[in-house]
Amino acid sequence: MPPGASLPLAQLLNHTADAVQAVRAGQSLNVALAQCPAAARPGTQALSFHALRWLGSAQALRMLLAPKTPPPAVDALLLTALALLWPPAAAGSAAGTAAGSASSGIEAGPLLHEGSLPYAEHTLVDQAVDAARLRVKASAAFVNAVLRRFLRERDALVAAAQRVPVARFNHPAWWIERLKADWPAQWEAILDANNRHAPMTLRVNARRSSAAAYAERLVARGMACRVVGPQAVTLAQPCPVTQLPGFAQGDVSVQDAAAQLAAPLLVGVGLAGLTGLKSGARVLDACAAPGGKTAHLLELADLDLLAIDRDPARLPRVRETLARLGLTARTQAADAGDPGAWWDGTLFDAILLDAPCSASGIVRRHPDVRWLRRSSDITALAATQDRLLDALWPLLAPGGRLLYSTCSVFRAEGQARIDAFLQRQRDAGLAGSPSSPGHLLPLPDNGSERSVHGPGDAADGFFHALLAKP
């Protein structure tokens, strides 16, 4: 049962409907959940993740069952209930756990499409009707009629709904079309992967231990795991970070395996044809919050590191992360695209630009993203990415390197940005031999000929390109 399931299901459904309604109105799920009472938050998060993963299916069903759109509060409750009633067989291989945030490492909920629902159908319908009475009293009979009709006619309704791409893949139509164009051989696999639960992968602090040694500590505690990278260990079952040995002492952090590629690439660890950064090298982390990559850089080398972020409210998180790990860096609230407002004029030996992006590569962890983004956002984000690349390149010393990273699977935010940048900046070139991995897809082979993980290690979708200045 979901965390918080000791609370009445009607209450959890009501809070989940609030969250779904907020996301459909353009608010992030994190903000919506923060407004939920603490006692109800774990269960609400579990159900919200599930409802948002199957929102496309639920919307198609609701249109078939009630073509006239109900008021938003009622519609959100119906969509939540229909997502929970969506049959496991129709979910296919894209069954998933509601994964918690990568920073917390807390799994948000149960296996909701692993052959059985977390609640009996009649219980779910009865409790949804009770929730409707709490939500909009006059809607209870309507909600009851819609849900019971779905149970009676489920096979035919599901078959009809699945003819709609948004319902089949549970992503907006523009997102589906973009993936078809970008990845004609992999687009369906990517969409299905986005509805699976994300693995919980740990980054072992290289200053304290190795991945193999830390894996032995986990196994000694009965926690099954696999070593999947130089510092990366993936847990067989996610857990709260408080259960990780040595977490509070800085022995380990939570970070996806694809994200863990950034720091070694910039520092020059294990990349042929590229020397490592010297001790004391001056490094800029240009969009640092929440600080995972900042910390990883400092775990690998002794650096004079400046971490900046445009949002002052996010910098305390960076400082807290560094303090837990026993690391030190200078932090500053600043817009990386406006160096005149913060740069002291001393060139950097290396720059990490983990640029703002669509987050299309991490929707397993943030299922609301697919419903919050618009097609026009990609054009706007690409312009921001170009602006940041152009603003930061002059700050790089001759012989220096800049790593451009995004947690996106869209080519417009990855290779297309680097191709355009190399046309604008004739003194820039790709570093390393072979060069950095480029696009990595959330698939077992990463969708790349230069796969960096073993079979079955489906890391997040990412893009990494390491640039060098002669």
C-alpha positions as CSV (number, residue, x, y, z in Angstrom):
1,M,0.0,0.0,0.0
2,P,1.2,3.6,-0.6
3,P,2.9,5.5,2.2
4,G,0.2,7.3,4.2
5,A,-2.4,4.7,3.2
6,S,-3.6,4.5,6.8
7,L,-5.4,7.8,5.9
8,P,-8.9,7.4,4.4
9,L,-8.5,6.7,0.7
10,A,-11.1,9.4,-0.1
11,Q,-8.9,11.9,1.6
12,L,-5.8,10.8,-0.4
13,L,-7.8,10.9,-3.6
14,N,-8.9,14.4,-2.8
15,H,-5.4,15.6,-2.3
16,T,-4.2,13.8,-5.4
17,A,-7.0,15.5,-7.4
18,D,-5.8,18.8,-6.1
19,A,-2.3,18.0,-7.3
20,V,-3.5,16.9,-10.7
21,Q,-5.7,20.0,-11.0
22,A,-2.7,22.2,-10.1
23,V,-0.4,20.6,-12.7
24,R,-3.1,20.9,-15.4
25,A,-3.3,24.6,-14.5
26,G,0.5,24.9,-15.0
27,Q,1.9,24.5,-11.5
28,S,4.8,22.0,-10.8
29,L,4.0,18.9,-8.9
30,N,6.6,19.8,-6.3
31,V,4.8,23.1,-5.5
32,A,1.5,21.3,-5.4
33,L,2.7,18.6,-3.0
34,A,4.2,21.2,-0.7
35,Q,0.7,22.5,-0.1
36,C,-0.5,19.1,0.9
37,P,-0.8,18.3,4.7
38,A,2.4,16.5,5.8
39,A,0.5,13.4,7.0
40,A,-1.1,12.9,3.6
41,R,1.9,13.9,1.5
42,P,3.6,10.5,1.0
43,G,0.4,8.8,-0.1
44,T,-0.6,11.7,-2.2
45,Q,2.8,11.8,-3.9
46,A,2.5,8.1,-4.8
47,L,-1.0,8.5,-6.3
48,S,-0.1,11.7,-8.1
49,F,2.9,10.2,-9.8
50,H,0.8,7.4,-11.0
51,A,-2.1,9.7,-12.1
52,L,0.3,11.9,-14.1
53,R,2.0,8.9,-15.7
54,W,-1.3,7.7,-17.1
55,L,-3.0,11.1,-17.5
56,G,-3.2,10.8,-21.3
57,S,-5.1,7.5,-21.0
58,A,-7.4,8.9,-18.3
59,Q,-8.1,12.0,-20.4
60,A,-9.1,9.9,-23.4
61,L,-11.4,7.8,-21.3
62,R,-13.0,10.8,-19.7
63,M,-13.7,12.3,-23.2
64,L,-15.4,9.0,-24.2
65,L,-17.4,8.8,-20.9
66,A,-18.2,12.5,-20.5
67,P,-17.6,14.5,-23.6
68,K,-18.7,17.7,-21.9
69,T,-15.8,18.8,-19.7
70,P,-16.8,18.8,-16.0
71,P,-15.7,21.6,-13.7
72,P,-11.9,21.5,-13.1
73,A,-12.2,20.1,-9.5
74,V,-14.5,17.3,-10.6
75,D,-12.5,16.6,-13.8
76,A,-9.3,16.2,-11.8
77,L,-10.9,13.7,-9.5
78,L,-12.3,11.7,-12.4
79,L,-8.9,11.6,-14.1
80,T,-7.2,10.4,-11.0
81,A,-9.7,7.6,-10.5
82,L,-9.6,6.6,-14.1
83,A,-5.8,6.5,-14.1
84,L,-5.9,4.2,-11.1
85,L,-8.5,2.0,-12.7
86,W,-6.7,1.8,-16.0
87,P,-6.1,-2.0,-16.4
88,P,-2.5,-3.4,-16.0
89,A,-2.7,-5.2,-19.3
90,A,-3.3,-2.0,-21.1
91,A,-0.3,-0.5,-19.4
92,G,1.9,-3.0,-21.2
93,S,5.6,-3.1,-20.5
94,A,5.5,0.5,-19.2
95,A,4.5,-0.5,-15.8
96,G,6.1,1.6,-13.2
97,T,6.8,2.7,-9.7
98,A,6.2,6.3,-8.7
99,A,9.8,7.2,-8.2
100,G,10.7,9.9,-5.8
101,S,13.1,12.8,-6.5
102,A,16.7,11.9,-7.2
103,S,17.8,14.2,-4.4
104,S,15.8,12.5,-1.7
105,G,16.1,9.0,-2.9
106,I,12.7,8.2,-1.4
107,E,10.5,6.1,-3.5
108,A,7.1,7.7,-3.9
109,G,4.9,4.8,-4.0
110,P,3.9,1.1,-4.7
111,L,4.0,-0.8,-8.0
112,L,0.7,0.4,-9.4
113,H,0.7,-1.6,-12.6
114,E,2.4,-4.8,-11.7
115,G,-0.5,-7.1,-12.2
116,S,-2.8,-5.7,-9.5
117,L,-4.1,-2.4,-8.3
118,P,-3.3,-1.0,-4.9
119,Y,-7.0,-1.0,-4.1
120,A,-9.9,-3.2,-5.1
121,E,-12.0,-1.6,-7.9
122,H,-15.2,-1.3,-5.9
123,T,-13.3,0.3,-3.0
124,L,-11.7,2.8,-5.3
125,V,-15.0,3.7,-6.9
126,D,-16.8,4.0,-3.5
127,Q,-13.9,6.2,-2.1
128,A,-13.8,8.4,-5.2
129,V,-17.6,9.0,-4.7
130,D,-16.9,9.9,-1.1
131,A,-14.1,12.2,-2.3
132,A,-16.5,13.9,-4.7
133,R,-18.9,14.6,-1.8
134,L,-16.1,16.4,0.0
135,R,-14.9,18.1,-3.2
136,V,-18.2,19.2,-4.9
137,K,-21.1,17.6,-3.2
138,A,-23.5,17.7,-6.1
139,S,-21.0,15.8,-8.3
140,A,-21.1,12.5,-6.4
141,A,-23.8,10.9,-8.5
142,F,-22.1,11.9,-11.7
143,V,-18.7,10.6,-10.6
144,N,-20.3,7.3,-9.5
145,A,-22.1,6.9,-12.8
146,V,-19.0,7.6,-14.9
147,L,-16.7,5.2,-13.0
148,R,-19.2,2.4,-12.9
149,R,-19.9,2.7,-16.6
150,F,-16.2,2.4,-17.2
151,L,-16.0,-0.8,-15.2
152,R,-18.9,-2.2,-17.2
153,E,-17.6,-1.3,-20.6
154,R,-13.9,-1.3,-19.8
155,D,-12.5,-3.4,-22.6
156,A,-14.3,-1.5,-25.4
157,L,-13.4,1.9,-23.8
158,V,-9.8,1.0,-23.3
159,A,-9.5,-0.2,-26.9
160,A,-11.0,3.0,-28.2
161,A,-8.8,5.2,-26.0
162,Q,-5.6,3.4,-27.1
163,R,-6.3,4.5,-30.7
164,V,-5.4,8.0,-29.6
165,P,-1.6,8.5,-29.5
166,V,-1.7,10.7,-26.4
167,A,-3.6,7.9,-24.6
168,R,-1.4,5.1,-25.9
169,F,1.9,6.8,-25.0
170,N,0.8,9.2,-22.2
171,H,2.7,12.2,-23.6
172,P,1.4,15.3,-25.4
173,A,1.1,15.0,-29.2
174,W,3.9,17.5,-29.9
175,W,6.3,15.6,-27.6
176,I,5.5,12.4,-29.5
177,E,6.0,14.0,-32.9
178,R,9.3,15.5,-31.8
179,L,10.7,12.2,-30.6
180,K,9.6,10.5,-33.8
181,A,11.6,13.1,-35.8
182,D,14.6,13.0,-33.5
183,W,14.8,9.2,-32.8
184,P,12.9,7.3,-35.6
185,A,14.1,4.0,-34.4
186,Q,13.8,4.5,-30.7
187,W,10.9,6.9,-30.1
188,E,8.4,4.3,-28.9
189,A,10.9,2.7,-26.5
190,I,11.7,6.1,-25.1
191,L,8.1,6.9,-24.5
192,D,7.4,3.6,-22.8
193,A,10.6,3.9,-20.7
194,N,9.3,7.3,-19.5
195,N,6.5,5.4,-17.7
196,R,8.8,3.0,-15.9
197,H,10.2,3.8,-12.5
198,A,13.7,5.4,-12.4
199,P,16.5,3.5,-10.8
200,M,18.0,4.8,-7.6
201,T,21.7,5.2,-8.3
202,L,24.3,6.3,-5.8
203,R,27.5,8.2,-6.3
204,V,30.2,7.0,-3.9
205,N,32.5,9.8,-2.7
206,A,35.8,9.1,-4.4
207,R,37.7,10.8,-1.5
208,R,36.4,8.1,0.9
209,S,35.8,4.9,-0.9
210,S,35.2,3.0,-4.2
211,A,32.0,1.8,-5.8
212,A,33.0,-1.8,-5.1
213,A,33.8,-1.2,-1.5
214,Y,30.6,0.7,-0.9
215,A,28.6,-2.0,-2.6
216,E,30.0,-4.5,-0.1
217,R,28.7,-2.3,2.7
218,L,25.2,-2.3,1.2
219,V,25.2,-6.1,0.7
220,A,26.3,-6.5,4.3
221,R,23.1,-4.7,5.3
222,G,21.0,-6.9,3.1
223,M,20.6,-4.2,0.4
224,A,21.0,-5.8,-3.1
225,C,22.9,-3.6,-5.6
226,R,25.1,-3.5,-8.7
227,V,28.2,-1.5,-9.5
228,V,27.4,0.3,-12.8
229,G,30.2,2.9,-13.1
230,P,33.5,4.1,-11.5
231,Q,31.6,5.6,-8.6
232,A,28.1,4.4,-9.4
233,V,26.0,1.8,-7.5
234,T,22.4,1.1,-8.4
235,L,20.1,-0.3,-5.7
236,A,17.8,-3.1,-6.5
237,Q,15.1,-1.4,-4.4
238,P,15.0,2.3,-3.7
239,C,15.1,3.4,0.0
240,P,15.1,6.6,2.0
241,V,18.6,8.2,2.1
242,T,18.6,7.9,5.9
243,Q,19.0,4.1,5.4
244,L,22.2,4.5,3.3
245,P,25.3,3.7,5.4
246,G,27.4,6.8,5.8
247,F,25.0,9.1,4.0
248,A,25.0,11.7,6.7
249,Q,28.8,11.5,7.0
250,G,29.2,12.2,3.2
251,D,30.2,8.8,2.0
252,V,27.6,8.7,-0.7
253,S,25.1,10.8,-2.6
254,V,22.1,10.1,-4.9
255,Q,22.8,10.9,-8.5
256,D,21.8,9.1,-11.8
257,A,24.6,7.3,-13.7
258,A,24.2,9.6,-16.8
259,A,24.5,12.7,-14.6
260,Q,27.7,11.2,-13.1
261,L,29.4,11.4,-16.4
262,A,29.7,15.2,-16.3
263,A,32.3,15.7,-13.6
264,P,34.8,13.1,-14.9
265,L,34.5,14.5,-18.4
266,L,35.3,18.0,-17.3
267,V,38.1,17.0,-14.9
268,G,39.6,14.7,-17.5
269,V,39.2,11.4,-15.7
270,G,39.4,8.4,-18.0
271,L,39.0,10.3,-21.3
272,A,41.8,9.4,-23.8
273,G,43.7,12.3,-25.3
274,L,42.8,14.7,-22.5
275,T,45.0,15.5,-19.5
276,G,43.4,16.0,-16.1
277,L,42.9,19.4,-14.5
278,K,45.8,20.5,-12.3
279,S,45.4,20.9,-8.6
280,G,44.0,24.3,-7.8
281,A,42.5,24.8,-11.4
282,R,40.0,27.6,-11.6
283,V,36.6,26.1,-12.4
284,L,33.1,27.6,-12.9
285,D,29.9,25.7,-12.3
286,A,27.6,28.0,-14.2
287,C,24.2,26.7,-13.2
288,A,25.1,24.9,-10.0
289,A,21.9,24.2,-8.0
290,P,21.2,21.8,-6.4
291,G,24.9,21.0,-6.3
292,G,25.3,17.4,-7.2
293,K,27.7,18.0,-10.1
294,T,29.5,20.7,-8.0
295,A,30.2,18.2,-5.3
296,H,31.2,15.5,-7.8
297,L,33.8,17.8,-9.3
298,L,35.3,18.5,-5.9
299,E,35.3,14.8,-5.0
300,L,37.5,14.1,-8.0
301,A,40.0,17.0,-7.8
302,D,41.3,19.9,-5.7
303,L,39.8,22.8,-7.5
304,D,39.3,26.6,-7.0
305,L,35.6,26.3,-7.8
306,L,33.0,29.0,-8.1
307,A,29.4,27.8,-8.2
308,I,26.8,30.3,-9.4
309,D,23.0,30.0,-9.8
310,R,20.5,32.6,-11.0
311,D,18.1,31.7,-8.2
312,P,19.4,32.8,-4.8
313,A,16.8,30.6,-3.1
314,R,18.5,27.5,-4.5
315,L,22.0,28.2,-3.3
316,P,21.5,27.1,0.3
317,R,20.9,23.6,-1.1
318,V,24.3,23.7,-2.8
319,R,26.0,24.8,0.4
320,E,24.2,22.1,2.4
321,T,25.3,19.4,0.0
322,L,28.9,20.6,0.1
323,A,28.9,20.8,3.9
324,R,27.6,17.2,4.2
325,L,30.4,16.0,2.0
326,G,33.1,18.1,3.7
327,L,33.8,20.1,0.5
328,T,34.4,23.8,-0.1
329,A,33.5,26.1,-3.0
330,R,32.6,29.7,-3.4
331,T,28.9,30.3,-4.2
332,Q,27.2,33.3,-5.7
333,A,23.8,34.3,-7.0
334,A,24.3,35.4,-10.5
335,D,23.1,35.0,-14.1
336,A,25.7,33.0,-16.0
337,G,24.6,34.8,-19.2
338,D,25.5,38.2,-17.8
339,P,29.2,37.9,-16.8
340,G,29.6,41.7,-16.6
341,A,27.5,41.6,-13.4
342,W,29.7,39.0,-11.5
343,W,32.9,38.0,-13.3
344,D,36.2,39.3,-11.8
345,G,38.0,39.1,-15.1
346,T,40.2,36.1,-14.3
347,L,39.8,33.3,-16.9
348,F,38.6,29.8,-16.0
349,D,40.5,26.6,-16.7
350,A,37.2,24.7,-17.0
351,I,33.5,25.6,-17.1
352,L,30.5,23.3,-16.5
353,L,27.4,24.5,-18.2
354,D,24.5,22.3,-17.0
355,A,22.1,24.4,-19.0
356,P,18.4,25.0,-18.3
357,C,16.4,22.6,-20.5
358,S,13.1,20.8,-21.0
359,A,14.0,18.0,-18.6
360,S,12.7,15.6,-21.2
361,G,15.3,13.0,-20.2
362,I,14.1,12.8,-16.6
363,V,10.4,12.5,-16.9
364,R,10.5,9.2,-15.1
365,R,11.4,11.1,-12.0
366,H,9.2,14.1,-12.8
367,P,6.0,12.9,-14.6
368,D,4.5,16.4,-14.4
369,V,7.1,17.8,-16.8
370,R,5.5,16.3,-19.9
371,W,2.2,18.0,-19.2
372,L,3.8,21.4,-18.1
373,R,6.0,21.8,-21.2
374,R,4.8,23.3,-24.5
375,S,6.3,22.9,-27.9
376,S,7.2,26.6,-27.9
377,D,9.3,26.1,-24.7
378,I,11.9,24.2,-26.7
379,T,12.6,27.1,-29.0
380,A,12.8,29.5,-26.0
381,L,15.1,27.1,-24.1
382,A,17.4,26.7,-27.2
383,A,17.8,30.5,-27.3
384,T,18.7,30.5,-23.6
385,Q,21.2,27.7,-24.2
386,D,22.8,29.6,-27.1
387,R,23.0,32.7,-25.0
388,L,24.8,31.0,-22.1
389,L,27.3,29.2,-24.4
390,D,28.2,32.5,-26.2
391,A,28.5,34.4,-22.9
392,L,30.7,31.8,-21.1
393,W,33.1,30.9,-23.9
394,P,35.1,34.1,-23.7
395,L,35.6,33.4,-20.0
396,L,37.6,30.2,-20.8
397,A,41.3,30.3,-20.8
398,P,43.3,29.1,-23.8
399,G,43.8,25.4,-23.4
400,G,40.7,25.2,-21.3
401,R,37.5,23.1,-21.7
402,L,33.8,23.7,-21.4
403,L,31.3,20.9,-20.8
404,Y,27.8,21.5,-22.1
405,S,25.2,19.2,-20.5
406,T,21.4,19.0,-20.6
407,C,19.0,16.4,-19.1
408,S,17.1,16.3,-22.4
409,V,16.6,13.8,-25.2
410,F,15.6,16.4,-27.7
411,R,18.2,17.1,-30.4
412,A,17.3,20.8,-30.4
413,E,18.7,21.0,-26.9
414,G,21.7,18.8,-27.5
415,Q,23.6,18.2,-30.7
416,A,21.8,20.9,-32.6
417,R,23.0,23.5,-30.1
418,I,26.6,22.3,-30.3
419,D,26.6,22.2,-34.1
420,A,25.3,25.8,-34.2
421,F,27.9,26.9,-31.6
422,L,30.8,25.4,-33.5
423,Q,29.6,27.4,-36.5
424,R,29.6,30.6,-34.5
425,Q,32.8,30.0,-32.6
426,R,35.6,29.0,-35.0
427,D,38.1,28.6,-32.1
428,A,36.0,25.9,-30.5
429,G,36.3,22.1,-31.1
430,L,35.2,18.9,-29.5
431,A,37.7,17.5,-27.0
432,G,38.9,13.9,-26.3
433,S,39.3,10.9,-28.5
434,P,36.6,9.6,-28.8
435,S,34.8,12.8,-28.0
436,S,32.2,13.0,-25.2
437,P,29.2,10.8,-25.6
438,G,26.6,13.2,-26.9
439,H,23.0,12.0,-26.6
440,L,22.3,9.3,-24.1
441,L,18.7,7.9,-24.1
442,P,16.9,6.3,-21.2
443,L,17.3,2.8,-22.7
444,P,19.4,-0.2,-21.7
445,D,22.0,0.6,-24.3
446,N,21.7,4.3,-23.8
447,G,20.8,4.6,-27.5
448,S,24.5,5.3,-28.2
449,E,27.2,3.4,-30.0
450,R,29.5,4.7,-27.3
451,S,27.5,3.1,-24.5
452,V,28.9,3.9,-21.0
453,H,26.8,1.5,-19.0
454,G,26.3,-2.2,-19.1
455,P,23.2,-3.9,-20.6
456,G,20.1,-3.2,-18.6
457,D,21.4,-0.1,-16.9
458,A,18.9,2.4,-18.3
459,A,20.1,5.7,-17.0
460,D,18.4,9.0,-17.5
461,G,18.3,10.8,-20.8
462,F,21.2,13.2,-21.1
463,F,23.4,15.1,-23.5
464,H,27.1,15.8,-22.9
465,A,29.5,17.6,-25.2
466,L,33.0,18.6,-24.1
467,L,34.5,21.6,-26.0
468,A,38.1,22.7,-26.0
469,K,39.7,26.0,-26.7
470,P,43.1,25.9,-28.4
